[in-house]
């Protein structure tokens, strides 16, 4: 058994991240449903496409990919990444079966919310239902940006844009910008997320380092010049809809 189940009774402190779209009062209603936590090692498939799901996950720590398998010999395609403070698969609540795998990319801890008690809660709280719907719409906005980036941008801009997004979403998870971020992705993972080859990724990472933008090394993303990284990647963060209150001044 590679997973570890842990029981928690206190989720009163709201995590930083996209979940900050919920008010404190709304979080106080959701938190009691999140008493069961699971721990997963890297490269663990949490759920496979087509599985019948009766729960959704809130990512507390680590990194998760939504991945579409492409056959035994073909590489998989990452269609989304999820960061701490984000619901991973809230769209499983109405859909029940997903069209992709949910895979850990780092040592990961999630909280589980069962769909039936969530349904009962939302039936009596239209505004809370709207906020959770908002978060699934943000996922859709990010997905549209990924489609644009991976079809319209050249390799250097594509990887710079991807790393800029990683920086922005990790900063949201921490509640502040950092110059050094944990980075568990391999070059093959970046390739799967950007539609490039590993050779292209290696070349662009070297160019970004030589430009003085950032360095990926030793499990860290080191930001040297955030403004220049954004310029190279033509990055504008509006599509992320990051809750304004969660970023420290």
VMD Tcl script that draws the C-alpha trace (Angstrom):
set ca {
  {0.00 0.00 0.00}
  {1.59 3.28 -1.10}
  {-0.97 5.67 0.36}
  {-1.40 6.78 3.93}
  {-4.83 7.70 5.27}
  {-4.96 10.24 8.08}
  {-7.95 11.50 10.04}
  {-8.14 15.21 10.84}
  {-10.81 16.96 12.85}
  {-9.59 20.54 12.43}
  {-9.54 22.31 9.08}
  {-10.55 25.63 10.61}
  {-7.56 27.46 9.08}
  {-8.24 28.11 5.42}
  {-5.26 27.29 3.16}
  {-3.79 29.93 0.85}
  {-4.45 29.51 -2.85}
  {-7.51 29.50 -5.07}
  {-9.68 28.30 -2.19}
  {-9.37 31.87 -0.93}
  {-12.21 32.65 -3.35}
  {-14.34 31.35 -0.46}
  {-15.10 33.76 2.34}
  {-14.18 32.75 5.88}
  {-17.86 32.02 6.56}
  {-18.11 29.82 3.47}
  {-14.89 28.00 4.37}
  {-16.32 27.33 7.85}
  {-19.17 25.42 6.15}
  {-16.90 23.40 3.85}
  {-14.14 22.61 6.38}
  {-16.14 20.06 8.43}
  {-16.50 17.95 5.27}
  {-12.69 17.70 4.86}
  {-11.77 15.55 7.87}
  {-10.30 12.66 5.84}
  {-6.84 13.23 4.37}
  {-4.69 11.05 2.14}
  {-0.94 11.09 1.52}
  {0.48 9.94 -1.83}
  {4.08 9.53 -3.02}
  {5.24 10.97 -6.36}
  {4.06 9.32 -9.61}
  {0.97 7.81 -7.98}
  {-2.23 7.57 -10.04}
  {-4.95 8.75 -7.65}
  {-7.78 8.08 -10.09}
  {-7.95 6.79 -13.65}
  {-10.15 8.09 -16.41}
  {-13.49 6.35 -16.40}
  {-13.41 5.56 -12.67}
  {-16.70 6.20 -10.89}
  {-15.99 8.92 -8.32}
  {-18.09 9.75 -5.27}
  {-15.70 12.38 -3.89}
  {-13.43 15.25 -4.91}
  {-10.02 16.36 -3.65}
  {-8.60 19.57 -2.22}
  {-4.83 19.70 -2.70}
  {-3.12 20.69 0.56}
  {0.53 20.06 -0.32}
  {2.45 18.82 -3.36}
  {1.63 18.96 -7.06}
  {-0.89 17.07 -9.21}
  {-1.29 16.65 -12.98}
  {-4.44 15.90 -14.91}
  {-3.03 13.61 -17.60}
  {-4.52 12.04 -20.73}
  {-2.92 8.65 -21.50}
  {-1.87 8.30 -25.14}
  {-1.25 4.56 -25.46}
  {1.44 2.15 -24.32}
  {4.35 3.71 -26.22}
  {3.16 7.27 -26.78}
  {3.84 9.91 -24.16}
  {1.03 11.18 -21.97}
  {-0.29 14.71 -22.28}
  {-0.67 16.95 -19.27}
  {-3.84 18.99 -19.71}
  {-3.66 20.75 -16.32}
  {-1.60 21.13 -13.17}
  {-3.13 21.65 -9.74}
  {-1.41 23.53 -6.94}
  {-1.91 23.66 -3.15}
  {-5.11 25.42 -2.18}
  {-6.94 24.23 -5.31}
  {-9.71 21.68 -5.77}
  {-8.25 19.05 -8.07}
  {-11.37 17.48 -9.54}
  {-14.39 19.40 -8.33}
  {-15.92 18.84 -11.78}
  {-16.22 15.16 -10.77}
  {-19.08 16.28 -8.52}
  {-21.53 16.61 -11.46}
  {-19.66 14.44 -14.02}
  {-18.90 11.41 -11.78}
  {-16.42 10.02 -14.35}
  {-13.40 11.98 -15.59}
  {-11.83 11.80 -19.04}
  {-8.26 11.88 -17.68}
  {-6.01 10.43 -14.99}
  {-5.16 12.32 -11.80}
  {-1.45 11.79 -11.05}
  {0.88 13.08 -8.32}
  {4.09 14.82 -9.37}
  {5.50 15.23 -5.86}
  {4.95 14.03 -2.34}
  {1.29 15.01 -2.02}
  {-1.39 15.43 0.63}
  {-5.06 15.92 -0.19}
  {-8.29 16.37 1.75}
  {-11.32 14.42 0.57}
  {-14.83 15.84 0.28}
  {-17.57 13.27 -0.31}
  {-20.13 14.32 -2.90}
  {-23.28 13.42 -0.97}
  {-22.70 15.71 2.06}
  {-21.40 18.38 -0.34}
  {-24.65 18.11 -2.30}
  {-26.69 18.55 0.88}
  {-24.64 21.61 1.83}
  {-24.95 23.26 -1.59}
  {-28.67 22.58 -1.85}
  {-29.11 25.04 1.01}
  {-26.49 27.60 -0.01}
  {-26.74 29.01 -3.52}
  {-23.91 31.52 -3.01}
  {-21.48 28.80 -1.90}
  {-22.47 26.71 -4.93}
  {-21.74 29.72 -7.13}
  {-18.27 30.12 -5.60}
  {-17.39 26.47 -6.20}
  {-18.69 26.82 -9.75}
  {-16.44 29.88 -10.13}
  {-13.40 27.75 -9.28}
  {-14.27 25.22 -11.99}
  {-14.62 28.13 -14.43}
  {-11.12 29.28 -13.48}
  {-9.86 25.78 -14.33}
  {-11.51 26.18 -17.73}
  {-9.88 29.60 -18.21}
  {-6.45 28.14 -17.46}
  {-7.10 25.26 -19.84}
  {-7.97 27.69 -22.66}
  {-4.72 29.51 -22.02}
  {-2.79 26.22 -22.22}
  {-4.40 25.51 -25.61}
  {-3.39 28.95 -26.85}
  {0.14 28.71 -25.45}
  {0.84 25.24 -26.81}
  {-0.50 26.03 -30.27}
  {0.56 29.65 -30.86}
  {3.83 30.24 -28.98}
  {7.36 29.32 -30.01}
  {9.37 27.05 -27.70}
  {11.21 29.71 -25.68}
  {8.10 31.81 -25.05}
  {6.08 28.67 -24.32}
  {8.38 27.43 -21.56}
  {8.83 30.95 -20.14}
  {5.05 31.34 -20.03}
  {4.65 27.95 -18.35}
  {7.26 28.80 -15.70}
  {5.66 32.21 -15.15}
  {2.33 30.50 -14.49}
  {4.01 28.01 -12.16}
  {5.58 30.91 -10.26}
  {2.27 32.80 -10.02}
  {0.25 29.83 -8.80}
  {2.90 28.73 -6.29}
  {3.12 32.31 -5.04}
  {-0.65 32.18 -4.52}
  {-0.28 28.91 -2.61}
  {2.39 30.46 -0.35}
  {0.46 33.73 -0.04}
  {3.50 35.71 -1.26}
  {6.08 35.87 -4.03}
  {9.30 33.93 -3.49}
  {12.55 33.92 -5.41}
  {13.07 30.20 -4.80}
  {10.23 27.72 -5.34}
  {10.09 23.93 -4.91}
  {10.05 22.42 -8.39}
  {9.48 18.67 -8.62}
  {8.88 18.63 -12.39}
  {11.31 16.79 -14.64}
  {12.16 18.03 -18.12}
  {9.90 15.30 -19.48}
  {7.03 16.68 -17.35}
  {7.59 20.19 -18.72}
  {7.61 18.65 -22.21}
  {4.31 16.87 -21.52}
  {2.77 20.15 -20.30}
  {4.01 22.31 -23.17}
  {3.80 19.93 -26.13}
  {7.56 20.08 -26.75}
  {10.30 17.48 -26.83}
  {12.67 17.07 -23.88}
  {15.46 18.32 -26.15}
  {13.53 21.54 -26.81}
  {12.85 21.96 -23.09}
  {16.53 21.49 -22.20}
  {17.53 24.09 -24.77}
  {14.95 26.65 -23.64}
  {15.82 26.23 -19.96}
  {19.44 26.94 -20.83}
  {18.40 30.04 -22.79}
  {16.27 31.31 -19.91}
  {19.20 30.82 -17.55}
  {21.55 32.65 -19.92}
  {18.99 35.47 -20.29}
  {19.15 35.87 -16.51}
  {15.44 35.05 -16.12}
  {15.41 31.88 -14.04}
  {17.23 28.64 -13.29}
  {15.72 25.17 -12.85}
  {18.12 23.01 -10.87}
  {18.24 20.78 -7.80}
  {14.48 20.57 -7.40}
  {14.14 24.36 -7.31}
  {12.88 27.09 -9.63}
  {15.05 30.14 -8.91}
  {13.57 33.39 -10.19}
  {16.34 35.86 -11.07}
  {14.33 38.45 -13.01}
  {10.55 37.98 -12.82}
  {9.80 40.95 -15.07}
  {12.09 39.64 -17.82}
  {10.69 36.12 -17.49}
  {7.19 37.52 -18.00}
  {8.38 39.54 -20.98}
  {9.97 36.55 -22.69}
  {6.86 34.45 -21.99}
  {4.38 37.22 -22.89}
  {2.77 36.41 -19.55}
  {-0.30 38.21 -18.25}
  {-1.81 36.68 -15.11}
  {-5.43 37.84 -15.60}
  {-6.58 34.40 -16.84}
  {-5.63 32.87 -13.46}
  {-8.20 34.95 -11.53}
  {-6.01 34.81 -8.43}
  {-7.97 36.04 -5.38}
  {-6.50 39.47 -4.65}
  {-6.70 39.13 -0.89}
  {-4.34 36.16 -0.73}
  {-1.19 37.88 -2.04}
  {0.92 39.59 0.58}
  {1.92 43.19 -0.24}
}
mol new
graphics top color blue
foreach p $ca { graphics top sphere $p radius 0.5 }
foreach p [lrange $ca 0 end-1] q [lrange $ca 1 end] { graphics top cylinder $p $q radius 0.2 }
display resetview
